[in-house]
């Protein structure tokens, strides 16, 4: 998850959310009109095929076509599966999530001591405070709708459109996801017996946690223990590889840690005793990102990568194509970061049925595709152990070869053969093969 520079415009209460929305229930628009006056469906079909799904913006979901989600949904939809989204919360009122959110289990793990927290996000361990879970940005809503947006004729359709989404807020409005909050969310996922969790983030304040430094070692151990506990309770953990364009198998430098407090970063050399968390935690399914052609320009790679999935990359798509090969998914009505307004200005935002949708890119967008497929597997094989779900996800992937024209000057150089490369792991996620 990229750290956001936007600051909160003020505390937003759950009651105020309803007033901001100006509606009691989502309606269905005849067309999803872009800010330039065009319609999203018409624009999205110009440059690449959509998913062929049933919803208003399905033509924009090239990512679902790539992973064969449409074919998979003929056999499984995620019904009865509980998927935790460890992120910045969720928009409880998004029309594509009506009936999808398990409000009772949703919880905020933001504390009074958490840096950068908006007062509205703070729950201090009180899971009855549902207002604290509301998404004050949009990132969490984007990942959640990629996983479980309903097939309801509006907006988009998720990989597992009948899965139950549990919002676990571990990231503040400013995009920081501190290690103690992430660890608490993972333990809670285990306690609640969730089937799958998605983490489109790295745990702050360090990008790399190095074993030879006592403080970092302690935080890494806390994250490892929490992940191990969740896995022991049957939770499949899926994580984004990260957006630093580095080879996690051969790390070299870390110039952003610690990223809190501001100005505290010290450039340092890192080696294999240093780990990105949760991407390099044992047993985690780690996902790299592709654009419409090949590895995304920003995606981390390396030995931890299990599979690849669409994350979007504008540079791989013609400028005449709307969305430029980014991934379309939902956004929060209570975004107080300024992102929604910025994306409207860039013509990368659209409304459908009263809900907000945006085109963005990142391994944050790739990871929830894999979490959605894990949910489909869990529906098909309810008693399958977490490790076996991960193995099936890898075994069913479509093998990808190393790119033939990859720049020789890039620090990331692809190694391995078909079905096991440092860029794509076992290959492109294949939802249809996973549920056969």
GUTITOR-261502 format. One record per residue (C-alpha): x, y, z. Coordinates in Angstrom, 3 decimals. Example, Ala and Ser with C-alpha at 12.3 -4.5 7.8 and 13.67 -1.06 7.14 Angstrom:
<atoms>
12.300,-4.500,7.800 .
13.670,-1.060,7.140 .
</atoms>
This chain:
<atoms>
0.000,0.000,0.000 .
1.463,3.358,-0.968 .
1.705,5.917,1.809 .
-0.611,8.858,1.186 .
0.466,12.452,1.680 .
-3.106,13.686,2.039 .
-4.248,14.780,5.473 .
-7.681,14.525,7.038 .
-10.002,17.457,6.497 .
-11.652,16.810,9.818 .
-13.212,14.078,11.883 .
-16.133,12.291,10.207 .
-18.658,10.467,12.370 .
-20.787,7.572,11.196 .
-23.896,9.707,11.586 .
-22.385,12.378,9.356 .
-21.693,9.733,6.754 .
-25.399,9.277,6.088 .
-25.825,13.014,5.633 .
-22.868,13.152,3.252 .
-24.344,10.374,1.186 .
-27.657,12.121,0.745 .
-29.454,8.829,0.176 .
-31.029,6.022,2.131 .
-30.528,3.256,-0.412 .
-28.613,2.907,-3.681 .
-30.440,3.491,-6.922 .
-29.473,2.270,-10.364 .
-28.330,4.768,-12.965 .
-29.045,4.056,-16.627 .
-25.455,4.825,-17.596 .
-22.234,5.502,-15.749 .
-21.203,8.904,-17.110 .
-17.597,10.049,-16.980 .
-16.623,13.593,-16.165 .
-15.783,14.237,-19.818 .
-19.329,13.299,-20.843 .
-18.516,9.843,-22.186 .
-19.831,6.580,-20.792 .
-17.486,4.216,-19.015 .
-18.695,1.117,-20.819 .
-18.103,2.613,-24.258 .
-14.656,3.883,-23.365 .
-13.495,0.701,-21.671 .
-14.244,-1.530,-24.641 .
-12.017,0.467,-27.003 .
-8.640,-0.901,-26.078 .
-8.950,-4.234,-24.288 .
-11.665,-6.764,-23.518 .
-13.678,-6.465,-20.342 .
-14.809,-9.298,-18.131 .
-18.124,-9.839,-19.903 .
-19.757,-9.722,-16.496 .
-23.324,-8.660,-15.735 .
-22.774,-5.302,-14.063 .
-22.778,-1.778,-15.442 .
-18.997,-1.346,-15.434 .
-18.084,-4.959,-16.232 .
-16.671,-3.897,-19.597 .
-14.022,-1.958,-17.681 .
-12.816,-5.008,-15.745 .
-10.039,-6.291,-17.984 .
-8.440,-7.667,-14.830 .
-11.288,-10.147,-14.308 .
-10.947,-11.365,-17.882 .
-7.227,-12.002,-17.365 .
-7.783,-14.252,-14.331 .
-10.866,-15.944,-15.895 .
-13.109,-14.889,-13.043 .
-16.277,-15.112,-15.144 .
-15.742,-18.787,-15.891 .
-14.893,-19.479,-12.251 .
-18.098,-17.878,-10.990 .
-20.100,-20.505,-12.857 .
-18.769,-23.004,-10.298 .
-18.156,-20.928,-7.175 .
-19.040,-17.458,-5.903 .
-17.517,-17.463,-2.428 .
-20.845,-18.129,-0.741 .
-20.426,-18.854,2.971 .
-16.748,-17.823,2.969 .
-15.509,-15.116,5.363 .
-12.804,-12.834,3.921 .
-11.034,-10.322,6.136 .
-9.767,-7.114,4.546 .
-6.937,-5.752,6.714 .
-6.708,-2.226,5.374 .
-8.029,1.288,5.982 .
-11.606,0.274,6.716 .
-14.548,-0.071,4.376 .
-17.419,2.060,3.142 .
-20.343,0.462,4.941 .
-22.761,2.153,2.549 .
-21.187,1.331,-0.789 .
-23.978,-0.060,-3.006 .
-21.748,-2.832,-4.370 .
-21.204,-4.081,-0.814 .
-24.831,-4.065,0.344 .
-25.385,-7.481,1.906 .
-21.692,-8.337,1.654 .
-20.269,-6.865,4.865 .
-20.201,-8.811,8.113 .
-20.677,-5.770,10.321 .
-20.733,-7.781,13.544 .
-17.200,-9.109,13.025 .
-15.752,-5.897,11.547 .
-13.433,-4.005,13.873 .
-10.927,-1.135,14.045 .
-7.473,-1.755,15.492 .
-6.492,1.906,15.572 .
-5.559,3.152,19.032 .
-5.262,6.511,20.730 .
-1.500,6.039,20.531 .
-1.484,5.267,16.782 .
0.352,8.022,14.873 .
-1.565,9.826,12.079 .
-4.951,8.483,13.251 .
-8.085,10.558,12.789 .
-10.123,10.614,16.037 .
-13.023,8.984,14.189 .
-10.893,5.889,13.500 .
-9.852,5.189,17.075 .
-11.519,2.227,18.769 .
-8.883,1.203,21.349 .
-9.816,-2.452,21.006 .
-13.561,-1.874,21.288 .
-15.090,-3.822,18.408 .
-18.554,-2.460,19.205 .
-17.400,0.891,17.826 .
-18.429,0.257,14.215 .
-18.153,3.924,13.258 .
-14.372,3.647,13.658 .
-14.268,1.077,10.835 .
-15.735,3.429,8.199 .
-13.230,4.075,5.391 .
-12.031,7.695,5.492 .
-9.907,7.184,2.389 .
-10.901,4.635,-0.214 .
-8.098,2.086,-0.443 .
-9.848,-0.455,1.780 .
-13.086,-0.118,-0.183 .
-11.166,-0.611,-3.438 .
-9.614,-3.893,-2.265 .
-12.871,-5.100,-0.691 .
-14.919,-4.551,-3.837 .
-12.305,-6.304,-5.973 .
-12.833,-9.318,-3.727 .
-16.565,-9.256,-3.114 .
-18.537,-6.623,-5.053 .
-22.024,-8.004,-5.596 .
-23.524,-8.960,-8.967 .
-26.338,-6.434,-8.734 .
-26.463,-4.707,-12.109 .
-24.477,-1.647,-11.028 .
-20.800,-0.873,-10.687 .
-18.442,-3.833,-10.889 .
-18.474,-7.492,-9.875 .
-15.856,-8.982,-7.562 .
-13.929,-12.223,-7.881 .
-16.102,-13.819,-5.183 .
-19.381,-11.872,-5.321 .
-21.122,-13.844,-2.586 .
-18.288,-13.888,-0.070 .
-18.794,-12.255,3.319 .
-16.421,-9.297,3.817 .
-15.047,-8.547,7.281 .
-13.464,-5.095,7.537 .
-10.421,-5.044,9.837 .
-9.046,-1.518,10.031 .
-5.292,-1.449,10.644 .
-4.378,1.554,8.466 .
-4.961,5.199,9.300 .
-6.457,7.865,7.076 .
-2.905,8.847,6.057 .
-2.156,5.333,4.799 .
0.078,4.187,7.642 .
-0.418,0.588,8.804 .
1.619,0.232,11.975 .
2.891,-3.183,13.002 .
0.963,-3.415,16.274 .
-2.354,-2.743,14.515 .
-1.585,-5.230,11.729 .
-0.603,-7.905,14.255 .
-3.761,-7.312,16.308 .
-5.911,-7.626,13.179 .
-4.228,-10.908,12.219 .
-4.794,-12.384,15.682 .
-8.412,-11.286,15.615 .
-8.835,-12.952,12.205 .
-7.671,-16.183,13.810 .
-9.988,-15.750,16.783 .
-12.933,-15.164,14.437 .
-12.103,-18.182,12.308 .
-11.927,-16.205,9.067 .
-11.215,-18.211,5.929 .
-8.995,-15.704,4.108 .
-7.443,-12.314,4.837 .
-5.990,-9.812,2.384 .
-3.202,-7.387,3.277 .
-2.517,-4.808,0.574 .
0.085,-3.078,2.723 .
3.466,-3.212,4.366 .
3.642,-2.877,8.122 .
5.066,0.481,9.236 .
7.317,2.027,10.299 .
9.898,-0.131,8.467 .
9.857,-1.319,4.888 .
12.510,-3.904,5.778 .
12.719,-5.371,9.273 .
16.317,-6.450,9.949 .
17.126,-9.244,12.387 .
20.347,-7.635,13.609 .
18.500,-4.656,15.118 .
16.682,-5.418,18.384 .
13.699,-3.108,17.920 .
13.029,-4.233,14.365 .
13.534,-7.850,15.347 .
10.911,-7.533,18.080 .
8.347,-5.963,15.727 .
9.005,-8.612,13.085 .
8.568,-11.350,15.680 .
5.241,-9.814,16.731 .
4.045,-9.934,13.121 .
5.377,-13.465,12.598 .
3.692,-14.729,15.752 .
0.379,-13.114,14.802 .
0.502,-14.594,11.295 .
1.421,-18.012,12.648 .
-1.480,-17.836,15.114 .
-3.960,-16.917,12.376 .
-2.649,-19.699,10.139 .
-2.949,-22.194,12.995 .
-6.638,-21.288,13.133 .
-7.062,-21.982,9.424 .
-6.689,-18.475,7.980 .
-5.237,-18.178,4.459 .
-3.095,-15.009,4.408 .
-2.637,-13.156,1.101 .
-0.330,-10.128,0.787 .
0.865,-7.640,-1.815 .
4.518,-7.935,-2.847 .
4.991,-4.155,-2.663 .
5.512,-1.227,-5.014 .
9.210,-0.418,-4.606 .
10.414,-2.102,-7.837 .
12.855,-4.221,-5.836 .
13.932,-7.849,-5.832 .
12.930,-9.156,-2.410 .
15.194,-12.161,-2.944 .
18.215,-9.862,-3.267 .
17.473,-6.681,-1.287 .
20.061,-3.935,-1.453 .
18.853,-0.590,-0.082 .
16.078,0.834,2.065 .
15.785,4.604,1.841 .
12.373,5.127,3.419 .
12.686,3.538,6.878 .
11.608,4.401,9.423 .
8.815,6.267,7.674 .
7.533,7.578,11.004 .
8.167,10.069,12.531 .
8.579,12.376,9.535 .
12.187,12.962,8.604 .
13.350,9.880,10.447 .
14.313,7.808,7.396 .
17.947,6.775,7.209 .
19.291,5.256,3.983 .
20.808,1.860,4.710 .
22.104,-1.266,3.064 .
19.852,-4.295,3.571 .
20.590,-7.958,3.016 .
18.695,-11.251,3.302 .
18.490,-10.952,7.083 .
15.955,-8.182,6.414 .
12.330,-8.898,5.562 .
9.324,-6.981,4.219 .
6.238,-7.807,6.265 .
3.759,-9.300,5.635 .
4.996,-10.153,2.103 .
7.899,-12.231,3.425 .
6.251,-13.832,6.442 .
6.260,-17.663,6.387 .
3.235,-19.257,4.752 .
1.872,-16.018,3.269 .
0.693,-16.055,-0.372 .
2.656,-13.167,-1.917 .
1.359,-11.549,-5.107 .
3.249,-9.516,-7.714 .
1.446,-7.192,-10.141 .
1.132,-7.081,-13.916 .
-0.196,-4.569,-16.372 .
-2.023,-5.630,-19.508 .
1.212,-7.014,-21.066 .
3.835,-7.930,-18.483 .
5.190,-7.196,-14.999 .
4.102,-3.799,-13.708 .
6.845,-1.194,-13.636 .
6.555,-0.709,-9.867 .
6.087,-4.315,-8.688 .
8.444,-6.007,-6.283 .
9.613,-9.453,-7.370 .
11.779,-12.273,-6.029 .
11.683,-15.641,-4.344 .
8.771,-14.775,-1.993 .
6.392,-14.251,-4.954 .
3.864,-17.088,-5.271 .
1.632,-15.860,-8.112 .
1.003,-12.794,-10.259 .
-2.282,-10.929,-10.712 .
-3.430,-7.759,-12.483 .
-2.428,-4.598,-10.657 .
-2.461,-2.230,-13.621 .
0.240,-0.174,-15.293 .
-0.691,2.872,-17.380 .
2.587,2.767,-19.274 .
1.627,-0.526,-20.909 .
-1.625,0.799,-22.382 .
-2.300,3.300,-25.153 .
-3.208,6.786,-24.013 .
-6.459,6.640,-25.974 .
-7.835,3.878,-23.744 .
-9.864,5.098,-20.802 .
-8.402,4.044,-17.457 .
-5.030,3.378,-19.122 .
-4.931,-0.237,-17.965 .
-5.415,0.572,-14.309 .
-7.761,-1.480,-12.106 .
-11.302,-0.249,-11.520 .
-12.989,-0.832,-8.160 .
-14.988,0.966,-5.483 .
-14.102,4.031,-3.411 .
-15.469,5.487,-0.190 .
-18.136,8.162,0.022 .
-16.311,9.504,3.118 .
-12.914,9.971,1.481 .
-11.423,12.930,3.356 .
-7.975,12.730,1.727 .
-8.684,14.641,-1.467 .
-8.015,11.580,-3.623 .
-11.556,11.344,-5.004 .
-11.494,14.962,-6.163 .
-8.043,14.500,-7.700 .
-9.138,11.420,-9.618 .
-12.269,13.171,-10.870 .
-10.016,15.911,-12.174 .
-7.892,13.303,-13.943 .
-11.045,11.652,-15.361 .
-10.229,8.445,-13.507 .
-13.383,8.306,-11.398 .
-16.997,7.415,-12.102 .
-20.232,6.916,-10.194 .
-22.639,4.025,-10.698 .
-25.795,3.347,-8.721 .
-24.827,5.908,-6.108 .
-21.397,4.369,-5.515 .
-17.948,5.721,-6.281 .
-15.417,3.859,-8.458 .
-11.827,4.751,-9.390 .
-9.022,3.472,-11.618 .
-5.727,3.039,-9.728 .
-2.674,0.749,-9.888 .
-0.487,-1.158,-7.442 .
0.299,-4.540,-5.976 .
-2.461,-3.472,-3.585 .
-4.826,-4.062,-6.510 .
-3.235,-7.417,-7.453 .
-3.411,-9.037,-4.017 .
-7.232,-8.957,-3.560 .
-7.655,-10.878,-6.824 .
-5.731,-13.741,-5.214 .
-7.690,-13.404,-1.964 .
-10.895,-13.669,-3.996 .
-9.712,-16.842,-5.714 .
-8.708,-18.280,-2.336 .
-12.301,-17.632,-1.237 .
-13.602,-19.554,-4.258 .
-11.317,-22.464,-3.368 .
-12.529,-22.359,0.223 .
-16.130,-22.606,-0.938 .
-15.333,-25.610,-3.139 .
-13.189,-27.288,-0.453 .
-14.466,-26.147,2.963 .
-12.185,-28.435,4.968 .
-9.011,-27.781,3.007 .
-6.084,-26.662,5.228 .
-4.682,-23.182,4.649 .
-1.411,-24.548,3.275 .
-3.283,-26.710,0.783 .
-5.312,-23.707,-0.410 .
-2.054,-21.864,-1.072 .
-0.659,-24.904,-2.897 .
-3.773,-25.153,-5.099 .
-3.609,-21.440,-5.877 .
-0.045,-21.919,-7.123 .
-0.693,-25.215,-8.908 .
-3.661,-23.797,-10.828 .
-1.840,-20.643,-11.981 .
-1.145,-20.205,-15.688 .
2.645,-20.426,-16.199 .
4.384,-17.282,-17.454 .
7.834,-17.064,-18.981 .
10.353,-14.351,-18.204 .
9.808,-11.299,-20.453 .
11.955,-11.504,-23.580 .
12.421,-7.732,-23.848 .
12.952,-6.744,-20.219 .
15.380,-3.782,-19.862 .
18.895,-4.919,-19.030 .
19.434,-1.882,-16.808 .
16.572,-2.748,-14.441 .
17.752,-4.032,-11.058 .
15.011,-6.660,-11.266 .
16.124,-9.429,-13.607 .
13.832,-12.379,-14.153 .
15.187,-15.822,-13.302 .
13.688,-19.296,-13.505 .
11.666,-21.161,-16.086 .
8.015,-21.544,-17.063 .
5.920,-22.082,-13.972 .
8.474,-20.769,-11.490 .
10.012,-17.367,-12.116 .
11.159,-14.596,-9.820 .
8.747,-12.163,-11.521 .
5.540,-14.186,-11.608 .
6.048,-17.088,-9.211 .
3.920,-20.007,-10.437 .
2.302,-17.693,-12.998 .
-0.856,-15.703,-13.601 .
-3.720,-16.356,-11.234 .
-6.310,-18.605,-12.899 .
-9.636,-18.617,-11.065 .
-11.293,-21.046,-13.467 .
-8.562,-23.663,-13.053 .
-8.562,-23.194,-9.268 .
-12.202,-24.228,-8.922 .
-12.278,-27.142,-11.356 .
</atoms>
